[in-house]
Amino acid sequence: MRVLVIDGQGGGIGSRLISLLKPRLPQGWELVCTGTNVLATNAMLKAGAARGATGENAILYNAARADMILGPIGVILANGIMGEVTPAVATAISGSEALKILIPSATCGTRIAGTEGKRLEEHLQRAVEMALEEGAR
């Protein structure tokens, strides 16, 4: 199973997802990352991703080859993450056949019904549980 974590800005959400997921990954799973910028990619690599790449083309290429994609919800919104997500990136991720597990964020201008009142850490923990449950199917 190839798991792709995507993030932008400083890579805080992506790096936290990787640090929570990596120690619990079943053998044979590959954990890779792509960032909209080098800061995000470096943070995710430092957190334990096996490999990483930066920029629009890297995201397009890897999204098409992933079995599962994790990241903040802004990665599927054109101009999300303060404009770091290009329309092509949003289209590639949302159009990927990979299962997508997305973290809601109050800063992206989009509200997801049913997520009110939860802390970011709770969303991150639940995303990791969902990823592991899905992989066990």
NORRALIN-V627698 format. One record per run of one state. SS is the DSSP state (hx for helix, st for strand, lp for the rest). FROM is the first residue (numbers start at 1). LEN is the number of residues. If there is no record, write none. Layout:
# NORRALIN-V627698
SS:FROM:LEN + SS:FROM:LEN
This chain:
# NORRALIN-V627698
lp:1:1 + st:2:6 + lp:8:4 + hx:12:11 + lp:23:7 + st:30:6 + lp:36:2 + hx:38:10 + lp:48:3 + st:51:4 + lp:55:1 + hx:56:8 + lp:64:4 + st:68:5 + hx:73:4 + lp:77:3 + hx:80:4 + lp:84:3 + hx:87:9 + lp:96:3 + st:99:5 + lp:104:2 + hx:106:3 + lp:109:11 + hx:120:17 + lp:137:1
